[in-house]
Amino acid sequence: MEKLEQDEKKEPAGCCSSEPSLLAAPCACNSQATLEPFPMVREDEVCCGSPPLPPSSPNERPGYRMWHFVEDFIQTPAGPVPVVKTELNARDWLGKIRVRWGIRRDYYQMAPGLYAVGHPDDHAPVLVTANYKLSFDTLRSEAGVPDAWILVVDTRGINVWCAAGKGTFSTAEVVRQVKSTQLERIVEHRRLVLPQLSATGVAARQVKKGCGFKVTWGPVRTEDLKRFLDNGMQADEAMRRVTFTLAERTALVPVELSFLPRYLLWVLAATFVLSGFGAGIFSFHAAWFRGAMMTLALAGGVFAGAVAAPILLPWIPMRSFSLKGAVVGGIAGFGIVVVLREQLNSWEAAALLICTTVISSYLTMNFTGSTPYTSPSGVEKEMRRAIPVQAAAALAVPVLWIAAAFA
């Protein structure tokens, strides 16, 4: 009995006992000694590779792309409206440079609809612009209006002035955007501020009839918009005047140059081939030497017509753009002939002079679409007169150039 009592008092093996057991389970009494916590990585630590990117914006939505210029959303009775930044960042500037050089210019557009600047309320002005992103960027960064609504109409990515002429910045499109954004639920007033340069495509009376909003024509330049609003939406004479300053003309030069590479490559190839023909049938030395001289004439014509003439436009005599270009091109061609006079015969000199002149004349005439100096009917009339003469002169150049090799 005594031994039985002693056996009952024994502690079971494997649980807080001094006797080891192969079947012993972990003891809860000694868990601190037998179990160690799994080492966890802190959120700010990186186990491998580069640190993680910042978390997604709370405004991100599945299936939608968040533009880099959107900084927040403002809640309105018609739903959330994106709030855009008023300062351009490096991405905006790079895009601006890219389209100035004509790189994917037709695709530099944004979604039409309603946007906000600052913290607009139901009394804030509604500014209307095109969905060409360069136009939108100019408005949000240069207007200087702290709180406003921006209504972007779908112009197919075309700027305000050209879109009005093409019919995409139209009465119907303005009415459609006002209705689709439910603008009447967002603002108490019934007034839209449209850019003056859109007036050729929008009928103010029809807009009022179509959506109930009155059209007020804003100033020509975006930088005058704040002063226009501060003056009770009254524009002075300077705000209504369309300018074409030296800086504005120079900004268009890259666009004019961007259209040329697709044609110049073929012209240059033909130039070197034709330059090789002569009394000996074909000469690679002549192709290179004479081709280089004709290339210089081509470059002179491009510079005269796409760079010099637009910059010097107000000071070049004569009204016709084709004649203005011919004057500048003739001067450039004469300079090239003088420089190369020791290597040229009279036929070659005539070919180089005509080449530079006709290229400059055509490119300067093409510049009319970028200026406020002409009307569509005036441009059409000038082109009917100038193009036949330019074509005849262009055909004379290879004839003279080949004939010069046999002279």
Secondary structure, 3 states (H helix, E strand, C coil): CHHHHHHHHCCCCCCCCCCCCCCCCCCHHHHHHHCCCCCCCCCCCCCCCCCCCCCCCCCCCCCCCCCCCEEEEEEECCEEEEEECCCCCHHHHHHHHHHHCCCCHHHCECCCEEEEECCCCCCCCEEEEECEHHHHHHHHHHCCCCCEEEEEECCCCCCHHHHHHHCCCCHHHHHHHHHHCCHHHCCCCCEEEECHHHCCCCCHHHHHHHHCCEEEECCCCHHHHHHHHHCCCCCCHHHHCCCCCHHHHHHCHHHHHHCCHHHHHHHHHHHHHHHCEECCEECHHHHHHHHHHHHHHHHHHHHHHHHHHHHCHHHCCCCCHHHHHHHHHHHHHHHHHHHCCCCCCHHHHHHHHHHHHHHHHHHHHHHHHHCCCCCHHHHHHHHHHHHHHHHHHHHHHHHHHHHHCCC
